[in-house]
């Protein structure tokens, strides 16, 4: 049942536009006691169908900037390979700490972005 709830929660978060891995990986490692590398592997497998569906929706809505696509792909592919090679070599504890730092940095970034957007919105109202 916990696996179903973890998948449901990460699916809901993904549907809101936030990476589902931010919920799925901690749920798998903390609640279900799965190793960090295995949890990240599960997240990558989970990402494939959700990314394909998201790409289809964005293409349908015309919200893909085609001029930036090629450089993104050319940098993402080697980055994914290098990141995968590093992830399998790093001790799971270090990987877990690095992921925690990443999530914290992401939270701070989103908080600052939200504050800036609110200030701009408030300026427009005046």
ZADO-1210 file (C-alpha; in nm, 4 decimals, padded with zeros to 6 digits):
<atoms>
<atom x="00.0000" y="00.0000" z="00.0000" code="UNK" pos="1"/>
<atom x="00.2892" y="00.2380" z="00.0766" code="UNK" pos="2"/>
<atom x="00.4274" y="00.1903" z="-00.2757" code="UNK" pos="3"/>
<atom x="00.0897" y="00.2873" z="-00.4191" code="UNK" pos="4"/>
<atom x="00.0691" y="00.5978" z="-00.1978" code="UNK" pos="5"/>
<atom x="00.4260" y="00.7017" z="-00.2896" code="UNK" pos="6"/>
<atom x="00.3447" y="00.6653" z="-00.6603" code="UNK" pos="7"/>
<atom x="00.0171" y="00.8542" z="-00.6214" code="UNK" pos="8"/>
<atom x="00.1817" y="01.1418" z="-00.4331" code="UNK" pos="9"/>
<atom x="00.4634" y="01.1752" z="-00.6857" code="UNK" pos="10"/>
<atom x="00.2122" y="01.1614" z="-00.9720" code="UNK" pos="11"/>
<atom x="00.0079" y="01.4430" z="-00.8192" code="UNK" pos="12"/>
<atom x="00.3207" y="01.6531" z="-00.7631" code="UNK" pos="13"/>
<atom x="00.4344" y="01.5874" z="-01.1218" code="UNK" pos="14"/>
<atom x="00.0942" y="01.6955" z="-01.2491" code="UNK" pos="15"/>
<atom x="00.1401" y="02.0253" z="-01.0679" code="UNK" pos="16"/>
<atom x="00.4599" y="02.0887" z="-01.2633" code="UNK" pos="17"/>
<atom x="00.7021" y="02.0002" z="-00.9855" code="UNK" pos="18"/>
<atom x="00.9375" y="01.7065" z="-01.0280" code="UNK" pos="19"/>
<atom x="00.7800" y="01.3938" z="-00.8829" code="UNK" pos="20"/>
<atom x="01.1256" y="01.2725" z="-00.7782" code="UNK" pos="21"/>
<atom x="01.1217" y="01.5348" z="-00.5042" code="UNK" pos="22"/>
<atom x="00.8535" y="01.3198" z="-00.3396" code="UNK" pos="23"/>
<atom x="00.9241" y="00.9751" z="-00.4819" code="UNK" pos="24"/>
<atom x="01.2922" y="00.9442" z="-00.3871" code="UNK" pos="25"/>
<atom x="01.2507" y="01.0518" z="-00.0214" code="UNK" pos="26"/>
<atom x="00.9406" y="00.8305" z="00.0092" code="UNK" pos="27"/>
<atom x="01.1285" y="00.5293" z="-00.1236" code="UNK" pos="28"/>
<atom x="01.4404" y="00.5882" z="00.0870" code="UNK" pos="29"/>
<atom x="01.2903" y="00.7097" z="00.4148" code="UNK" pos="30"/>
<atom x="00.9541" y="00.5350" z="00.4358" code="UNK" pos="31"/>
<atom x="01.0198" y="00.2177" z="00.2355" code="UNK" pos="32"/>
<atom x="01.3908" y="00.1738" z="00.3255" code="UNK" pos="33"/>
<atom x="01.5121" y="00.1402" z="-00.0335" code="UNK" pos="34"/>
<atom x="01.8741" y="00.2363" z="-00.1054" code="UNK" pos="35"/>
<atom x="01.9442" y="00.5772" z="-00.2579" code="UNK" pos="36"/>
<atom x="02.0764" y="00.4402" z="-00.5882" code="UNK" pos="37"/>
<atom x="01.7800" y="00.2063" z="-00.6277" code="UNK" pos="38"/>
<atom x="01.5356" y="00.4871" z="-00.5465" code="UNK" pos="39"/>
<atom x="01.6959" y="00.7113" z="-00.8070" code="UNK" pos="40"/>
<atom x="01.6797" y="00.4268" z="-01.0616" code="UNK" pos="41"/>
<atom x="01.3088" y="00.3833" z="-00.9907" code="UNK" pos="42"/>
<atom x="01.2632" y="00.7589" z="-01.0297" code="UNK" pos="43"/>
<atom x="01.4362" y="00.7532" z="-01.3687" code="UNK" pos="44"/>
<atom x="01.2118" y="00.4693" z="-01.4868" code="UNK" pos="45"/>
<atom x="00.9077" y="00.6588" z="-01.3557" code="UNK" pos="46"/>
<atom x="01.0258" y="00.9710" z="-01.5379" code="UNK" pos="47"/>
<atom x="01.0233" y="00.8167" z="-01.8875" code="UNK" pos="48"/>
<atom x="00.6443" y="00.7799" z="-01.9360" code="UNK" pos="49"/>
<atom x="00.5662" y="01.1041" z="-01.7529" code="UNK" pos="50"/>
<atom x="00.8215" y="01.2937" z="-01.9648" code="UNK" pos="51"/>
<atom x="00.6807" y="01.1485" z="-02.2870" code="UNK" pos="52"/>
<atom x="00.3286" y="01.2502" z="-02.1843" code="UNK" pos="53"/>
<atom x="00.4451" y="01.5991" z="-02.0769" code="UNK" pos="54"/>
<atom x="00.6271" y="01.6442" z="-02.4081" code="UNK" pos="55"/>
<atom x="00.3107" y="01.5487" z="-02.5974" code="UNK" pos="56"/>
<atom x="00.1002" y="01.7974" z="-02.3945" code="UNK" pos="57"/>
<atom x="00.3531" y="02.0809" z="-02.4388" code="UNK" pos="58"/>
<atom x="00.3816" y="02.0115" z="-02.8124" code="UNK" pos="59"/>
<atom x="00.0031" y="02.0093" z="-02.8441" code="UNK" pos="60"/>
<atom x="-00.0152" y="02.3426" z="-02.6587" code="UNK" pos="61"/>
<atom x="00.2638" y="02.4931" z="-02.8718" code="UNK" pos="62"/>
<atom x="00.4754" y="02.5726" z="-02.5677" code="UNK" pos="63"/>
<atom x="00.8044" y="02.4189" z="-02.6842" code="UNK" pos="64"/>
<atom x="01.0756" y="02.6668" z="-02.7819" code="UNK" pos="65"/>
<atom x="01.2298" y="02.4821" z="-03.0744" code="UNK" pos="66"/>
<atom x="01.5332" y="02.7099" z="-03.1100" code="UNK" pos="67"/>
<atom x="01.6628" y="02.6068" z="-02.7677" code="UNK" pos="68"/>
<atom x="01.5908" y="02.2368" z="-02.8084" code="UNK" pos="69"/>
<atom x="01.9086" y="02.1205" z="-02.9850" code="UNK" pos="70"/>
<atom x="02.1560" y="02.2785" z="-02.7384" code="UNK" pos="71"/>
<atom x="01.9510" y="02.1423" z="-02.4493" code="UNK" pos="72"/>
<atom x="01.9618" y="01.7891" z="-02.5916" code="UNK" pos="73"/>
<atom x="02.3316" y="01.8125" z="-02.6778" code="UNK" pos="74"/>
<atom x="02.4196" y="01.9102" z="-02.3184" code="UNK" pos="75"/>
<atom x="02.1621" y="01.6885" z="-02.1454" code="UNK" pos="76"/>
<atom x="02.2719" y="01.3594" z="-02.3005" code="UNK" pos="77"/>
<atom x="02.6367" y="01.3682" z="-02.1906" code="UNK" pos="78"/>
<atom x="02.5269" y="01.5181" z="-01.8581" code="UNK" pos="79"/>
<atom x="02.2912" y="01.2263" z="-01.7979" code="UNK" pos="80"/>
<atom x="02.5593" y="00.9704" z="-01.8841" code="UNK" pos="81"/>
<atom x="02.8233" y="01.1391" z="-01.6652" code="UNK" pos="82"/>
<atom x="02.5755" y="01.1827" z="-01.3805" code="UNK" pos="83"/>
<atom x="02.4763" y="00.8153" z="-01.4001" code="UNK" pos="84"/>
<atom x="02.8377" y="00.6996" z="-01.3963" code="UNK" pos="85"/>
<atom x="02.9104" y="00.9172" z="-01.0940" code="UNK" pos="86"/>
<atom x="02.5924" y="00.8086" z="-00.9129" code="UNK" pos="87"/>
<atom x="02.6777" y="00.4373" z="-00.9315" code="UNK" pos="88"/>
<atom x="03.0291" y="00.4995" z="-00.7979" code="UNK" pos="89"/>
<atom x="02.9328" y="00.7240" z="-00.5046" code="UNK" pos="90"/>
<atom x="02.8438" y="00.5778" z="-00.1672" code="UNK" pos="91"/>
<atom x="02.4665" y="00.5855" z="-00.1119" code="UNK" pos="92"/>
<atom x="02.5060" y="00.8029" z="00.1996" code="UNK" pos="93"/>
<atom x="02.6869" y="01.0756" z="00.0057" code="UNK" pos="94"/>
<atom x="02.4356" y="01.0508" z="-00.2740" code="UNK" pos="95"/>
<atom x="02.1520" y="01.0909" z="-00.0232" code="UNK" pos="96"/>
<atom x="02.3165" y="01.3985" z="00.1322" code="UNK" pos="97"/>
<atom x="02.3788" y="01.5493" z="-00.2101" code="UNK" pos="98"/>
<atom x="02.0157" y="01.4950" z="-00.3038" code="UNK" pos="99"/>
<atom x="01.9061" y="01.6579" z="00.0229" code="UNK" pos="100"/>
<atom x="02.1225" y="01.9626" z="-00.0537" code="UNK" pos="101"/>
<atom x="01.9735" y="01.9734" z="-00.4040" code="UNK" pos="102"/>
<atom x="01.6182" y="01.9652" z="-00.2653" code="UNK" pos="103"/>
<atom x="01.7018" y="02.2376" z="-00.0139" code="UNK" pos="104"/>
<atom x="01.8539" y="02.4579" z="-00.2855" code="UNK" pos="105"/>
<atom x="01.5490" y="02.3978" z="-00.5046" code="UNK" pos="106"/>
<atom x="01.3166" y="02.4945" z="-00.2186" code="UNK" pos="107"/>
<atom x="01.5097" y="02.8170" z="-00.1532" code="UNK" pos="108"/>
<atom x="01.5073" y="02.8995" z="-00.5249" code="UNK" pos="109"/>
<atom x="01.1313" y="02.8448" z="-00.5508" code="UNK" pos="110"/>
<atom x="01.0706" y="03.0495" z="-00.2356" code="UNK" pos="111"/>
<atom x="01.2755" y="03.3434" z="-00.3655" code="UNK" pos="112"/>
<atom x="01.1051" y="03.3181" z="-00.7067" code="UNK" pos="113"/>
<atom x="00.7629" y="03.3202" z="-00.5399" code="UNK" pos="114"/>
<atom x="00.8502" y="03.6246" z="-00.3291" code="UNK" pos="115"/>
<atom x="00.9720" y="03.8134" z="-00.6378" code="UNK" pos="116"/>
<atom x="00.6570" y="03.7244" z="-00.8323" code="UNK" pos="117"/>
<atom x="00.4371" y="03.8389" z="-00.5452" code="UNK" pos="118"/>
<atom x="00.6221" y="04.1701" z="-00.5175" code="UNK" pos="119"/>
<atom x="00.5851" y="04.2298" z="-00.8921" code="UNK" pos="120"/>
<atom x="00.2151" y="04.1435" z="-00.8761" code="UNK" pos="121"/>
<atom x="00.1660" y="04.3801" z="-00.5827" code="UNK" pos="122"/>
<atom x="00.3460" y="04.6605" z="-00.7734" code="UNK" pos="123"/>
<atom x="00.1132" y="04.6129" z="-01.0691" code="UNK" pos="124"/>
<atom x="-00.1940" y="04.6450" z="-00.8440" code="UNK" pos="125"/>
<atom x="-00.0812" y="04.9843" z="-00.7118" code="UNK" pos="126"/>
</atoms>
